[in-house]
Amino acid sequence: MTTEHATGLIELRLQSLEQLFDPFDPFPIPTRDLSRTAEEFVVGWAREFQRDAKLCIRVYLPREAVVGADVDGLRSAIASHFLYRARRTRSDMREQIRIAQLSLLVGVCVLGACIGIRQGLREMAASNTIAGFVSEGAAIVGWVANWRPIEILLFEWWPLARRRRLFERLAAAPVEVLGFDQAALDTRQSSSRMSG
């Protein structure tokens, strides 16, 4: 997978397409949400691949289930679900940045007030130990008031941006549906249990 055209193949073996979707969502497949378990599985597997890998989702169903499967609806549902998640993540990221900017504005005002208090205390009681202690504490409080907003603006939006890009890649991933022979699989599993 070190080549430019590496593919990250995400494989799911199901008994029916219904297993992928939220059982409480009453809408038909093209507009249904993926179940939380299915989403976590797909996203967790996608994270294991390189960031530039082209993702592909392959769903295995019993052969008889493939015949009646709404493959186009499945593709549309998966793409819609991950596009929606990408939009929600982008919205969360923007909200987080707006809150950090507002918090930074408040923090800068607090810092200005604390520096003013510090200067006033230093001028009033230059030799007083308690006043010196309080003036240094005021400066520390002013800087601490800016710590969290600066941390958000510098670092905390990165994971959200990475997650949004991953959701966009999953939304664009081709979806394949292949059949497997359930009887042959059951025979292999029972013979491996007997030999073990």
Backbone as JSON Lines, residues from 0, in Angstrom:
{"i":0,"aa":"M","n":[0.8,-1.2,0.0],"ca":[0.0,0.0,0.0],"c":[0.85,1.26,0.0]}
{"i":1,"aa":"T","n":[2.05,1.2,-0.4],"ca":[2.89,2.38,-0.43],"c":[2.8,3.1,-1.77]}
{"i":2,"aa":"T","n":[2.12,2.51,-2.73],"ca":[2.01,3.17,-4.03],"c":[0.97,4.27,-3.97]}
{"i":3,"aa":"E","n":[1.02,5.13,-4.99],"ca":[0.11,6.26,-5.05],"c":[-1.33,5.79,-5.21]}
{"i":4,"aa":"H","n":[-1.52,4.66,-5.88],"ca":[-2.87,4.17,-6.16],"c":[-3.29,3.05,-5.22]}
{"i":5,"aa":"A","n":[-2.77,3.04,-4.01],"ca":[-3.12,2.0,-3.05],"c":[-4.61,2.06,-2.73]}
{"i":6,"aa":"T","n":[-5.2,0.89,-2.55],"ca":[-6.62,0.82,-2.24],"c":[-6.81,0.26,-0.85]}
{"i":7,"aa":"G","n":[-7.66,0.91,-0.1],"ca":[-8.02,0.43,1.22],"c":[-9.36,-0.28,1.12]}
{"i":8,"aa":"L","n":[-9.33,-1.59,1.17],"ca":[-10.55,-2.4,1.02],"c":[-11.17,-2.66,2.38]}
{"i":9,"aa":"I","n":[-12.42,-2.24,2.53],"ca":[-13.18,-2.44,3.77],"c":[-14.22,-3.51,3.46]}
{"i":10,"aa":"E","n":[-14.13,-4.64,4.16],"ca":[-15.01,-5.77,3.85],"c":[-15.97,-6.05,5.0]}
{"i":11,"aa":"L","n":[-17.22,-6.3,4.63],"ca":[-18.26,-6.64,5.61],"c":[-18.97,-7.9,5.14]}
{"i":12,"aa":"R","n":[-19.14,-8.86,6.03],"ca":[-19.91,-10.07,5.71],"c":[-21.21,-9.99,6.49]}
{"i":13,"aa":"L","n":[-22.33,-9.97,5.76],"ca":[-23.65,-9.81,6.38],"c":[-24.59,-10.92,5.93]}
{"i":14,"aa":"Q","n":[-25.64,-11.11,6.68],"ca":[-26.71,-12.03,6.26],"c":[-27.77,-11.3,5.45]}
{"i":15,"aa":"S","n":[-27.92,-9.99,5.71],"ca":[-28.84,-9.16,4.92],"c":[-28.37,-7.71,5.02]}
{"i":16,"aa":"L","n":[-28.81,-6.9,4.07],"ca":[-28.44,-5.48,4.09],"c":[-29.01,-4.76,5.3]}
{"i":17,"aa":"E","n":[-30.09,-5.27,5.85],"ca":[-30.72,-4.64,7.01],"c":[-29.76,-4.51,8.18]}
{"i":18,"aa":"Q","n":[-28.77,-5.39,8.27],"ca":[-27.81,-5.35,9.37],"c":[-26.99,-4.06,9.37]}
{"i":19,"aa":"L","n":[-26.86,-3.42,8.22],"ca":[-26.06,-2.2,8.13],"c":[-26.79,-0.98,8.68]}
{"i":20,"aa":"F","n":[-28.11,-1.04,8.73],"ca":[-28.89,0.17,8.98],"c":[-29.47,0.23,10.38]}
{"i":21,"aa":"D","n":[-29.77,1.46,10.79],"ca":[-30.37,1.71,12.08],"c":[-31.77,1.07,12.09]}
{"i":22,"aa":"P","n":[-32.02,0.14,13.02],"ca":[-33.32,-0.54,13.01],"c":[-34.48,0.37,13.39]}
{"i":23,"aa":"F","n":[-34.2,1.52,14.0],"ca":[-35.26,2.44,14.41],"c":[-35.58,3.47,13.34]}
{"i":24,"aa":"D","n":[-34.81,3.5,12.26],"ca":[-35.06,4.43,11.17],"c":[-36.12,3.82,10.25]}
{"i":25,"aa":"P","n":[-37.3,4.44,10.15],"ca":[-38.4,3.81,9.41],"c":[-38.34,4.0,7.89]}
{"i":26,"aa":"F","n":[-37.39,4.77,7.4],"ca":[-37.36,5.09,5.99],"c":[-36.75,3.96,5.16]}
{"i":27,"aa":"P","n":[-37.02,3.97,3.84],"ca":[-36.42,2.93,2.99],"c":[-34.9,3.12,2.88]}
{"i":28,"aa":"I","n":[-34.2,2.1,2.38],"ca":[-32.74,2.05,2.39],"c":[-32.04,3.29,1.84]}
{"i":29,"aa":"P","n":[-32.4,3.84,0.7],"ca":[-31.59,4.96,0.21],"c":[-31.51,6.16,1.15]}
{"i":30,"aa":"T","n":[-32.49,6.3,2.04],"ca":[-32.49,7.46,2.94],"c":[-32.25,7.08,4.4]}
{"i":31,"aa":"R","n":[-31.96,5.82,4.67],"ca":[-31.75,5.37,6.05],"c":[-30.33,5.65,6.51]}
{"i":32,"aa":"D","n":[-30.2,5.83,7.82],"ca":[-28.88,6.0,8.43],"c":[-28.26,4.65,8.69]}
{"i":33,"aa":"L","n":[-26.93,4.6,8.61],"ca":[-26.22,3.39,9.02],"c":[-26.36,3.23,10.53]}
{"i":34,"aa":"S","n":[-26.31,2.0,10.99],"ca":[-26.31,1.78,12.44],"c":[-25.0,2.29,13.01]}
{"i":35,"aa":"R","n":[-25.02,2.62,14.28],"ca":[-23.8,3.11,14.94],"c":[-22.69,2.07,14.87]}
{"i":36,"aa":"T","n":[-23.05,0.8,15.05],"ca":[-22.05,-0.28,15.02],"c":[-21.42,-0.39,13.64]}
{"i":37,"aa":"A","n":[-22.26,-0.33,12.6],"ca":[-21.74,-0.43,11.22],"c":[-20.84,0.76,10.91]}
{"i":38,"aa":"E","n":[-21.26,1.95,11.3],"ca":[-20.43,3.14,11.05],"c":[-19.09,3.03,11.76]}
{"i":39,"aa":"E","n":[-19.11,2.65,13.03],"ca":[-17.86,2.52,13.79],"c":[-16.93,1.49,13.17]}
{"i":40,"aa":"F","n":[-17.5,0.38,12.68],"ca":[-16.7,-0.65,12.05],"c":[-16.04,-0.13,10.78]}
{"i":41,"aa":"V","n":[-16.82,0.51,9.92],"ca":[-16.3,1.02,8.65],"c":[-15.27,2.12,8.89]}
{"i":42,"aa":"V","n":[-15.59,3.06,9.76],"ca":[-14.66,4.17,10.05],"c":[-13.39,3.65,10.71]}
{"i":43,"aa":"G","n":[-13.54,2.71,11.64],"ca":[-12.36,2.15,12.31],"c":[-11.44,1.45,11.33]}
{"i":44,"aa":"W","n":[-12.01,0.71,10.4],"ca":[-11.19,0.03,9.4],"c":[-10.56,1.04,8.45]}
{"i":45,"aa":"A","n":[-11.31,2.06,8.06],"ca":[-10.78,3.08,7.13],"c":[-9.6,3.83,7.74]}
{"i":46,"aa":"R","n":[-9.61,4.03,9.05],"ca":[-8.52,4.74,9.72],"c":[-7.2,3.97,9.67]}
{"i":47,"aa":"E","n":[-7.27,2.66,9.46],"ca":[-6.06,1.86,9.41],"c":[-5.29,2.03,8.11]}
{"i":48,"aa":"F","n":[-5.93,2.57,7.09],"ca":[-5.27,2.75,5.81],"c":[-4.58,4.11,5.74]}
{"i":49,"aa":"Q","n":[-3.65,4.23,4.8],"ca":[-2.98,5.51,4.59],"c":[-4.0,6.57,4.21]}
{"i":50,"aa":"R","n":[-3.68,7.81,4.5],"ca":[-4.62,8.9,4.23],"c":[-4.89,9.12,2.75]}
{"i":51,"aa":"D","n":[-3.94,8.71,1.9],"ca":[-4.14,8.9,0.46],"c":[-4.67,7.64,-0.23]}
{"i":52,"aa":"A","n":[-4.95,6.59,0.54],"ca":[-5.47,5.35,-0.06],"c":[-6.89,5.58,-0.56]}
{"i":53,"aa":"K","n":[-7.18,5.01,-1.73],"ca":[-8.54,5.07,-2.27],"c":[-9.35,3.98,-1.58]}
{"i":54,"aa":"L","n":[-10.4,4.39,-0.9],"ca":[-11.19,3.44,-0.13],"c":[-12.22,2.75,-1.02]}
{"i":55,"aa":"C","n":[-12.52,1.52,-0.69],"ca":[-13.54,0.73,-1.38],"c":[-14.26,-0.1,-0.32]}
{"i":56,"aa":"I","n":[-15.58,-0.12,-0.38],"ca":[-16.37,-0.88,0.58],"c":[-16.95,-2.09,-0.16]}
{"i":57,"aa":"R","n":[-16.65,-3.29,0.36],"ca":[-17.15,-4.52,-0.26],"c":[-18.04,-5.23,0.76]}
{"i":58,"aa":"V","n":[-19.27,-5.48,0.34],"ca":[-20.25,-6.14,1.2],"c":[-20.5,-7.54,0.65]}
{"i":59,"aa":"Y","n":[-20.32,-8.54,1.5],"ca":[-20.61,-9.92,1.13],"c":[-21.96,-10.31,1.71]}
{"i":60,"aa":"L","n":[-22.83,-10.85,0.85],"ca":[-24.14,-11.34,1.26],"c":[-24.3,-12.77,0.79]}
{"i":61,"aa":"P","n":[-25.17,-13.55,1.44],"ca":[-25.47,-14.86,0.87],"c":[-25.98,-14.69,-0.57]}
{"i":62,"aa":"R","n":[-25.64,-15.65,-1.43],"ca":[-25.98,-15.51,-2.85],"c":[-27.45,-15.21,-3.09]}
{"i":63,"aa":"E","n":[-28.32,-15.86,-2.33],"ca":[-29.76,-15.63,-2.54],"c":[-30.17,-14.22,-2.14]}
{"i":64,"aa":"A","n":[-29.45,-13.59,-1.2],"ca":[-29.77,-12.22,-0.77],"c":[-29.27,-11.19,-1.79]}
{"i":65,"aa":"V","n":[-28.22,-11.54,-2.54],"ca":[-27.66,-10.61,-3.53],"c":[-28.67,-10.35,-4.65]}
{"i":66,"aa":"V","n":[-29.43,-11.39,-5.02],"ca":[-30.38,-11.29,-6.14],"c":[-31.39,-10.18,-5.89]}
{"i":67,"aa":"G","n":[-31.93,-10.1,-4.68],"ca":[-32.94,-9.09,-4.39],"c":[-32.39,-7.82,-3.76]}
{"i":68,"aa":"A","n":[-31.09,-7.7,-3.65],"ca":[-30.48,-6.55,-2.96],"c":[-30.58,-5.28,-3.79]}
{"i":69,"aa":"D","n":[-30.91,-4.19,-3.13],"ca":[-30.96,-2.88,-3.78],"c":[-29.55,-2.27,-3.7]}
{"i":70,"aa":"V","n":[-28.68,-2.66,-4.63],"ca":[-27.27,-2.25,-4.6],"c":[-27.15,-0.75,-4.82]}
{"i":71,"aa":"D","n":[-27.93,-0.21,-5.76],"ca":[-27.87,1.25,-6.0],"c":[-28.36,2.01,-4.76]}
{"i":72,"aa":"G","n":[-29.4,1.5,-4.12],"ca":[-29.89,2.13,-2.89],"c":[-28.85,2.07,-1.79]}
{"i":73,"aa":"L","n":[-28.13,0.93,-1.72],"ca":[-27.07,0.78,-0.73],"c":[-25.96,1.8,-0.96]}
{"i":74,"aa":"R","n":[-25.52,1.92,-2.2],"ca":[-24.48,2.91,-2.52],"c":[-24.92,4.31,-2.14]}
{"i":75,"aa":"S","n":[-26.14,4.64,-2.51],"ca":[-26.68,5.97,-2.22],"c":[-26.78,6.2,-0.71]}
{"i":76,"aa":"A","n":[-27.24,5.17,0.02],"ca":[-27.38,5.31,1.48],"c":[-26.04,5.53,2.16]}
{"i":77,"aa":"I","n":[-25.03,4.76,1.74],"ca":[-23.7,4.9,2.35],"c":[-23.11,6.26,2.03]}
{"i":78,"aa":"A","n":[-23.21,6.69,0.77],"ca":[-22.68,8.01,0.37],"c":[-23.42,9.12,1.12]}
{"i":79,"aa":"S","n":[-24.74,9.03,1.19],"ca":[-25.53,10.07,1.89],"c":[-25.18,10.13,3.37]}
{"i":80,"aa":"H","n":[-25.04,8.95,3.97],"ca":[-24.73,8.91,5.41],"c":[-23.39,9.58,5.7]}
{"i":81,"aa":"F","n":[-22.36,9.25,4.94],"ca":[-21.04,9.8,5.23],"c":[-20.93,11.27,4.79]}
{"i":82,"aa":"L","n":[-21.66,11.68,3.76],"ca":[-21.69,13.11,3.42],"c":[-22.36,13.91,4.54]}
{"i":83,"aa":"Y","n":[-23.44,13.36,5.09],"ca":[-24.1,14.01,6.21],"c":[-23.16,14.12,7.4]}
{"i":84,"aa":"R","n":[-22.43,13.03,7.71],"ca":[-21.48,13.05,8.82],"c":[-20.36,14.07,8.57]}
{"i":85,"aa":"A","n":[-19.92,14.19,7.31],"ca":[-18.88,15.17,6.97],"c":[-19.42,16.6,7.19]}
{"i":86,"aa":"R","n":[-20.66,16.84,6.77],"ca":[-21.26,18.19,6.99],"c":[-21.4,18.49,8.47]}
{"i":87,"aa":"R","n":[-21.84,17.5,9.25],"ca":[-21.99,17.7,10.69],"c":[-20.64,17.97,11.35]}
{"i":88,"aa":"T","n":[-19.61,17.25,10.92],"ca":[-18.28,17.45,11.5],"c":[-17.75,18.83,11.13]}
{"i":89,"aa":"R","n":[-17.97,19.27,9.88],"ca":[-17.56,20.61,9.47],"c":[-18.28,21.66,10.31]}
{"i":90,"aa":"S","n":[-19.57,21.45,10.54],"ca":[-20.35,22.37,11.36],"c":[-19.82,22.4,12.8]}
{"i":91,"aa":"D","n":[-19.52,21.22,13.35],"ca":[-18.95,21.15,14.71],"c":[-17.62,21.89,14.79]}
{"i":92,"aa":"M","n":[-16.8,21.72,13.74],"ca":[-15.49,22.36,13.71],"c":[-15.64,23.89,13.68]}
{"i":93,"aa":"R","n":[-16.55,24.36,12.84],"ca":[-16.78,25.82,12.76],"c":[-17.3,26.38,14.08]}
{"i":94,"aa":"E","n":[-18.22,25.64,14.7],"ca":[-18.75,26.09,15.99],"c":[-17.65,26.13,17.04]}
{"i":95,"aa":"Q","n":[-16.8,25.12,17.06],"ca":[-15.7,25.08,18.02],"c":[-14.76,26.26,17.81]}
{"i":96,"aa":"I","n":[-14.46,26.59,16.57],"ca":[-13.57,27.72,16.27],"c":[-14.23,29.05,16.66]}
{"i":97,"aa":"R","n":[-15.53,29.18,16.39],"ca":[-16.23,30.42,16.79],"c":[-16.21,30.6,18.31]}
{"i":98,"aa":"I","n":[-16.48,29.51,19.03],"ca":[-16.46,29.59,20.5],"c":[-15.05,29.93,20.99]}
{"i":99,"aa":"A","n":[-14.03,29.33,20.37],"ca":[-12.65,29.62,20.77],"c":[-12.3,31.08,20.5]}
{"i":100,"aa":"Q","n":[-12.76,31.62,19.37],"ca":[-12.47,33.02,19.06],"c":[-13.13,33.95,20.08]}
{"i":101,"aa":"L","n":[-14.4,33.67,20.41],"ca":[-15.1,34.48,21.41],"c":[-14.42,34.34,22.77]}
{"i":102,"aa":"S","n":[-14.03,33.11,23.12],"ca":[-13.34,32.88,24.4],"c":[-12.0,33.6,24.44]}
{"i":103,"aa":"L","n":[-11.31,33.63,23.29],"ca":[-10.03,34.33,23.24],"c":[-10.22,35.83,23.43]}
{"i":104,"aa":"L","n":[-11.29,36.39,22.86],"ca":[-11.58,37.81,23.05],"c":[-11.82,38.1,24.53]}
{"i":105,"aa":"V","n":[-12.61,37.24,25.17],"ca":[-12.84,37.4,26.62],"c":[-11.53,37.23,27.38]}
{"i":106,"aa":"G","n":[-10.73,36.22,26.99],"ca":[-9.46,35.97,27.66],"c":[-8.49,37.14,27.55]}
{"i":107,"aa":"V","n":[-8.45,37.78,26.37],"ca":[-7.57,38.95,26.19],"c":[-8.04,40.1,27.07]}
{"i":108,"aa":"C","n":[-9.35,40.28,27.19],"ca":[-9.87,41.32,28.09],"c":[-9.51,41.03,29.55]}
{"i":109,"aa":"V","n":[-9.64,39.75,29.94],"ca":[-9.26,39.35,31.3],"c":[-7.76,39.57,31.51]}
{"i":110,"aa":"L","n":[-6.96,39.23,30.5],"ca":[-5.51,39.44,30.61],"c":[-5.19,40.92,30.78]}
{"i":111,"aa":"G","n":[-5.85,41.77,29.99],"ca":[-5.63,43.22,30.12],"c":[-5.99,43.72,31.51]}
{"i":112,"aa":"A","n":[-7.14,43.25,32.03],"ca":[-7.55,43.66,33.37],"c":[-6.57,43.16,34.43]}
{"i":113,"aa":"C","n":[-6.11,41.93,34.28],"ca":[-5.16,41.35,35.25],"c":[-3.82,42.09,35.22]}
{"i":114,"aa":"I","n":[-3.36,42.46,34.03],"ca":[-2.1,43.22,33.93],"c":[-2.27,44.6,34.57]}
{"i":115,"aa":"G","n":[-3.46,45.2,34.36],"ca":[-3.73,46.49,35.02],"c":[-3.73,46.36,36.53]}
{"i":116,"aa":"I","n":[-4.37,45.31,37.04],"ca":[-4.39,45.07,38.49],"c":[-2.98,44.84,39.0]}
{"i":117,"aa":"R","n":[-2.22,44.09,38.25],"ca":[-0.82,43.8,38.64],"c":[-0.02,45.09,38.76]}
{"i":118,"aa":"Q","n":[-0.11,45.94,37.75],"ca":[0.63,47.2,37.76],"c":[0.19,48.08,38.93]}
{"i":119,"aa":"G","n":[-1.15,48.13,39.15],"ca":[-1.66,48.94,40.26],"c":[-1.16,48.46,41.61]}
{"i":120,"aa":"L","n":[-1.15,47.14,41.8],"ca":[-0.67,46.58,43.07],"c":[0.83,46.83,43.25]}
{"i":121,"aa":"R","n":[1.58,46.73,42.18],"ca":[3.03,46.96,42.27],"c":[3.33,48.41,42.64]}
{"i":122,"aa":"E","n":[2.56,49.33,42.09],"ca":[2.81,50.75,42.38],"c":[2.35,51.12,43.79]}
{"i":123,"aa":"M","n":[1.24,50.48,44.23],"ca":[0.71,50.82,45.56],"c":[1.59,50.27,46.69]}
{"i":124,"aa":"A","n":[2.03,49.06,46.54],"ca":[2.78,48.44,47.64],"c":[3.96,47.68,47.07]}
{"i":125,"aa":"A","n":[4.98,48.41,46.67],"ca":[6.14,47.8,46.02],"c":[6.87,46.85,46.97]}
{"i":126,"aa":"S","n":[6.9,47.16,48.25],"ca":[7.67,46.33,49.18],"c":[6.81,45.32,49.94]}
{"i":127,"aa":"N","n":[5.5,45.33,49.73],"ca":[4.59,44.43,50.45],"c":[4.61,43.05,49.78]}
{"i":128,"aa":"T","n":[4.94,42.02,50.56],"ca":[5.05,40.66,50.04],"c":[3.7,40.13,49.56]}
{"i":129,"aa":"I","n":[2.66,40.38,50.3],"ca":[1.32,39.89,49.92],"c":[0.87,40.56,48.63]}
{"i":130,"aa":"A","n":[1.09,41.85,48.5],"ca":[0.71,42.56,47.28],"c":[1.5,42.02,46.09]}
{"i":131,"aa":"G","n":[2.77,41.71,46.31],"ca":[3.59,41.12,45.23],"c":[3.06,39.75,44.82]}
{"i":132,"aa":"F","n":[2.66,38.97,45.84],"ca":[2.11,37.64,45.56],"c":[0.81,37.75,44.77]}
{"i":133,"aa":"V","n":[-0.07,38.66,45.18],"ca":[-1.36,38.84,44.48],"c":[-1.14,39.39,43.08]}
{"i":134,"aa":"S","n":[-0.18,40.29,42.91],"ca":[0.06,40.86,41.58],"c":[0.58,39.8,40.61]}
{"i":135,"aa":"E","n":[1.47,38.91,41.1],"ca":[1.95,37.82,40.23],"c":[0.82,36.83,39.92]}
{"i":136,"aa":"G","n":[-0.03,36.58,40.92],"ca":[-1.18,35.69,40.71],"c":[-2.14,36.25,39.67]}
{"i":137,"aa":"A","n":[-2.33,37.58,39.67],"ca":[-3.21,38.22,38.69],"c":[-2.67,38.01,37.28]}
{"i":138,"aa":"A","n":[-1.35,38.13,37.11],"ca":[-0.75,37.91,35.78],"c":[-0.95,36.47,35.32]}
{"i":139,"aa":"I","n":[-0.78,35.54,36.25],"ca":[-0.96,34.12,35.9],"c":[-2.4,33.84,35.51]}
{"i":140,"aa":"V","n":[-3.36,34.4,36.28],"ca":[-4.78,34.22,35.96],"c":[-5.08,34.76,34.56]}
{"i":141,"aa":"G","n":[-4.5,35.91,34.24],"ca":[-4.71,36.5,32.91],"c":[-4.23,35.6,31.79]}
{"i":142,"aa":"W","n":[-3.06,34.99,31.96],"ca":[-2.53,34.09,30.93],"c":[-3.31,32.79,30.86]}
{"i":143,"aa":"V","n":[-3.7,32.27,32.02],"ca":[-4.46,31.01,32.06],"c":[-5.82,31.19,31.38]}
{"i":144,"aa":"A","n":[-6.4,32.37,31.48],"ca":[-7.69,32.64,30.83],"c":[-7.61,32.47,29.32]}
{"i":145,"aa":"N","n":[-6.42,32.57,28.76],"ca":[-6.24,32.43,27.31],"c":[-5.77,31.04,26.89]}
{"i":146,"aa":"W","n":[-5.43,30.21,27.83],"ca":[-4.84,28.9,27.54],"c":[-5.77,28.05,26.67]}
{"i":147,"aa":"R","n":[-7.0,27.86,27.13],"ca":[-7.93,26.96,26.44],"c":[-8.29,27.46,25.03]}
{"i":148,"aa":"P","n":[-8.66,28.74,24.86],"ca":[-8.98,29.18,23.5],"c":[-7.79,29.05,22.54]}
{"i":149,"aa":"I","n":[-6.6,29.33,23.03],"ca":[-5.41,29.2,22.17],"c":[-5.17,27.73,21.82]}
{"i":150,"aa":"E","n":[-5.37,26.84,22.79],"ca":[-5.21,25.41,22.54],"c":[-6.19,24.93,21.46]}
{"i":151,"aa":"I","n":[-7.44,25.4,21.53],"ca":[-8.44,25.02,20.52],"c":[-8.04,25.54,19.15]}
{"i":152,"aa":"L","n":[-7.66,26.82,19.1],"ca":[-7.34,27.44,17.8],"c":[-6.07,26.85,17.17]}
{"i":153,"aa":"L","n":[-5.14,26.42,18.0],"ca":[-3.89,25.87,17.45],"c":[-3.96,24.38,17.17]}
{"i":154,"aa":"F","n":[-4.65,23.6,18.01],"ca":[-4.52,22.15,17.92],"c":[-5.83,21.36,17.79]}
{"i":155,"aa":"E","n":[-6.89,21.75,18.47],"ca":[-8.04,20.86,18.62],"c":[-8.91,20.73,17.38]}
{"i":156,"aa":"W","n":[-8.78,21.59,16.4],"ca":[-9.59,21.45,15.2],"c":[-9.01,20.43,14.23]}
{"i":157,"aa":"W","n":[-7.74,20.06,14.39],"ca":[-7.1,19.1,13.48],"c":[-7.81,17.76,13.45]}
{"i":158,"aa":"P","n":[-8.11,17.13,14.61],"ca":[-8.8,15.84,14.54],"c":[-10.16,15.92,13.85]}
{"i":159,"aa":"L","n":[-10.87,17.03,14.06],"ca":[-12.16,17.2,13.39],"c":[-11.98,17.32,11.87]}
{"i":160,"aa":"A","n":[-10.96,18.05,11.45],"ca":[-10.7,18.19,10.01],"c":[-10.31,16.84,9.41]}
{"i":161,"aa":"R","n":[-9.51,16.05,10.14],"ca":[-9.13,14.71,9.65],"c":[-10.36,13.81,9.54]}
{"i":162,"aa":"R","n":[-11.23,13.87,10.55],"ca":[-12.43,13.04,10.54],"c":[-13.35,13.44,9.38]}
{"i":163,"aa":"R","n":[-13.49,14.76,9.16],"ca":[-14.32,15.23,8.05],"c":[-13.79,14.72,6.71]}
{"i":164,"aa":"R","n":[-12.47,14.79,6.51],"ca":[-11.88,14.27,5.26],"c":[-12.1,12.77,5.12]}
{"i":165,"aa":"L","n":[-12.02,12.04,6.23],"ca":[-12.26,10.6,6.18],"c":[-13.7,10.31,5.78]}
{"i":166,"aa":"F","n":[-14.66,11.04,6.36],"ca":[-16.06,10.85,5.99],"c":[-16.28,11.17,4.51]}
{"i":167,"aa":"E","n":[-15.62,12.21,4.01],"ca":[-15.75,12.55,2.59],"c":[-15.18,11.44,1.7]}
{"i":168,"aa":"R","n":[-14.06,10.86,2.12],"ca":[-13.46,9.75,1.36],"c":[-14.38,8.53,1.38]}
{"i":169,"aa":"L","n":[-15.0,8.26,2.52],"ca":[-15.93,7.13,2.61],"c":[-17.17,7.37,1.76]}
{"i":170,"aa":"A","n":[-17.64,8.62,1.71],"ca":[-18.81,8.93,0.89],"c":[-18.51,8.72,-0.59]}
{"i":171,"aa":"A","n":[-17.27,8.95,-0.99],"ca":[-16.87,8.8,-2.4],"c":[-16.43,7.39,-2.74]}
{"i":172,"aa":"A","n":[-16.31,6.52,-1.74],"ca":[-15.8,5.15,-1.96],"c":[-16.8,4.33,-2.77]}
{"i":173,"aa":"P","n":[-16.32,3.6,-3.76],"ca":[-17.23,2.69,-4.47],"c":[-17.68,1.56,-3.54]}
{"i":174,"aa":"V","n":[-18.91,1.1,-3.76],"ca":[-19.47,0.03,-2.95],"c":[-19.75,-1.16,-3.85]}
{"i":175,"aa":"E","n":[-19.21,-2.31,-3.46],"ca":[-19.42,-3.55,-4.22],"c":[-20.22,-4.5,-3.35]}
{"i":176,"aa":"V","n":[-21.1,-5.26,-4.01],"ca":[-21.85,-6.3,-3.3],"c":[-21.55,-7.63,-3.99]}
{"i":177,"aa":"L","n":[-21.02,-8.57,-3.22],"ca":[-20.68,-9.89,-3.76],"c":[-21.4,-10.96,-2.95]}
{"i":178,"aa":"G","n":[-21.66,-12.09,-3.61],"ca":[-22.35,-13.18,-2.94],"c":[-21.37,-14.22,-2.44]}
{"i":179,"aa":"F","n":[-21.78,-14.92,-1.39],"ca":[-21.01,-16.07,-0.91],"c":[-21.98,-17.22,-0.68]}
{"i":180,"aa":"D","n":[-21.48,-18.42,-0.7],"ca":[-22.29,-19.62,-0.54],"c":[-22.37,-19.94,0.95]}
{"i":181,"aa":"Q","n":[-23.54,-19.69,1.55],"ca":[-23.72,-19.88,2.99],"c":[-23.56,-21.34,3.38]}
{"i":182,"aa":"A","n":[-24.06,-22.24,2.56],"ca":[-23.97,-23.68,2.9],"c":[-22.51,-24.12,2.94]}
{"i":183,"aa":"A","n":[-21.72,-23.68,1.96],"ca":[-20.3,-24.05,1.94],"c":[-19.57,-23.46,3.14]}
{"i":184,"aa":"L","n":[-19.93,-22.24,3.51],"ca":[-19.31,-21.59,4.67],"c":[-19.66,-22.34,5.95]}
{"i":185,"aa":"D","n":[-20.93,-22.74,6.1],"ca":[-21.35,-23.48,7.29],"c":[-20.62,-24.82,7.37]}
{"i":186,"aa":"T","n":[-20.45,-25.5,6.22],"ca":[-19.75,-26.79,6.19],"c":[-18.3,-26.63,6.62]}
{"i":187,"aa":"R","n":[-17.64,-25.59,6.09],"ca":[-16.24,-25.34,6.44],"c":[-16.1,-25.03,7.94]}
{"i":188,"aa":"Q","n":[-17.02,-24.22,8.47],"ca":[-16.94,-23.86,9.88],"c":[-17.17,-25.06,10.78]}
{"i":189,"aa":"S","n":[-18.14,-25.91,10.43],"ca":[-18.4,-27.09,11.27],"c":[-17.26,-28.1,11.2]}
{"i":190,"aa":"S","n":[-16.63,-28.26,10.01],"ca":[-15.51,-29.18,9.91],"c":[-14.28,-28.66,10.65]}
{"i":191,"aa":"S","n":[-14.1,-27.35,10.67],"ca":[-12.95,-26.79,11.41],"c":[-13.16,-26.93,12.91]}
{"i":192,"aa":"R","n":[-14.43,-26.87,13.36],"ca":[-14.73,-27.07,14.79],"c":[-14.48,-28.52,15.19]}
{"i":193,"aa":"M","n":[-14.84,-29.44,14.3],"ca":[-14.67,-30.86,14.61],"c":[-13.19,-31.26,14.64]}
{"i":194,"aa":"S","n":[-12.42,-30.66,13.74],"ca":[-10.98,-31.0,13.69],"c":[-10.22,-30.33,14.84]}
{"i":195,"aa":"G","n":[-10.75,-29.22,15.4],"ca":[-10.06,-28.49,16.46],"c":[-10.37,-29.06,17.76]}
